[in-house]
Amino acid sequence: MKVVIDCQTGLPVVLKIMDKVHIIRKGQIDHVNNERYVLSKVHSPFIVQFYSSLQTPTHLYLVLEFVQGGEMFRYLEIRNTLREDEVRFYAAELVLALVYLHGVKAIYRDLKPENVLISASGHIKLADFGFAKILKPGDRTRTLCGTPEYLAPEIVDRAGHGAEADWWQLGIMIYEMLFACTPFRDSDPYQLYANILSGKPEFPNCSEDVKALISGLLEKEPGNRLGDEMVKVHAFFADVDWKAVAALQLRPPYLPRLADSVDANHFDAYSEQQEQPPCVLIDVFPEF
């Protein structure tokens, strides 16, 4: 990833730079194509905006919105745990992101704090659509993909999965935001998968509404799992004005401190990013 300035608009954008040889060696051609295709089809305030795709003989580029506040992962490292009201704010925006994606027949499959960005205005945006996929109604996919601690049981046992797997991952993320760990964690990957398939989450001090929401999202049987509109009417969200959430009218619990429109201090610094972002025309290479 590299922050650059689009000389046509004067605005900062992000270049996601991908080496073609690396993509081929890692067998990631389908993932890259899916990411570009899904991002080009979705338009939501809770999803990073796609501007263009470019290529040279050696590299592929995705031109994306620059979301300045950094990853939720980094924010959680600083805060450790969040209050229930804070979790409710972020979870509500994630719910609308997933409901929107599922409405356009897309599944995300990689919800985790590293892939949730915080905007300059404090709202969230989903990023990194490498595992996203469009599914026809009734279709299931059996690809084993995602982050181990966040995998749904039906992904682990290759039973075939769909949008329900995203709601499982939301349950894992809500748990992590509240308790600073994932519920089925284990250093042994085999035991981790066993825990996912048959273990039950433990709940430290929390409200009954939180416990009920997470338990409903972490239901082992996909058909019995909370999802889409059922999540929105859960007691945990009883006081949420969903129209206000969609309109970005709720007050965020946190606003990132930023010096200017190209301030990238909320992201890990790389040596190539220490200099002022260069001017780059974003239409000089053909699309892929």
FENVENZI-V950220 format. One record per backbone hydrogen bond with DSSP energy under -1.0 kcal/mol. CO is the residue of the C=O (numbers start at 1). NH is the residue of the N-H. Records with the same first field share a line. If there is no record, write none. Layout:
CO->NH, NH
This chain:
2->15
4->13
5->280
6->10
11->6
13->4
14->64
15->2
16->62
18->60
19->23
20->24
21->25
22->26
23->28
24->27
28->32
29->33
30->34
31->35
32->36
33->37
34->38
35->39
36->40
38->41, 42
44->47
46->126
49->65
52->63
54->61
58->20
59->56
60->18
61->54
62->16
63->51, 52
64->14
70->118
71->75
72->76
73->77
74->78
75->79
76->80
79->81
83->87
84->88
85->89
86->90
87->91
88->92
89->93
90->94
91->95
92->96
93->97
94->98
95->99
96->100
97->101
98->102
99->103
100->104
101->106
102->105
105->135
107->133
112->115
113->73, 116
115->127
116->72
117->125
118->69
119->122
123->119
125->117
126->48
129->132
133->107
136->139
141->161
143->145
147->150
148->151
152->155, 156
153->157
154->159
161->141
162->165
163->166
164->168
165->169
166->170
167->171
168->172
169->173
170->174
171->175
172->176
173->177
174->178
175->179
176->180
177->82
188->192
189->193
190->194
191->195
192->196
193->197
194->198
195->199
207->211
208->212
209->213
210->214
211->215
212->216
213->217
214->218
216->226
221->224
222->225
227->230
228->231, 232
229->233
231->234
234->237
235->238
237->240
241->245
242->246
243->247
244->249
245->248
260->263
264->267
270->273
271->274
278->5
280->7
286->55
